[in-house]
């Protein structure tokens, strides 16, 4: 005759609590990974910022003339003169070809036409 041993099992409450703990831990992990991925995406804008600052520096030191359009090192660079009411604005636009990201900055021009 076979004697069956009584198997101790978890109650429904214990299973629900354990499931909630696991879900919370995974939620925190997913939020952390999402934050890390967002930082990686934002970090790829640094070359754009550097190139934009370089072009603005070149404009202020009269190295480039307006209008300026060039493709160099994987960047598309546009510098245009825009007239707004009583003053002129210089629009600097840099696009990174690989990602398609674009940064634009406007600077007020104090030069008289």
Beta strands, then each sheet from edge to edge (+ up, - down):
strand 1: 68-72
strand 2: 75-84
strand 3: 87-96
strand 4: 102-109
sheet 1: 1+ 2- 3+ 4-
end
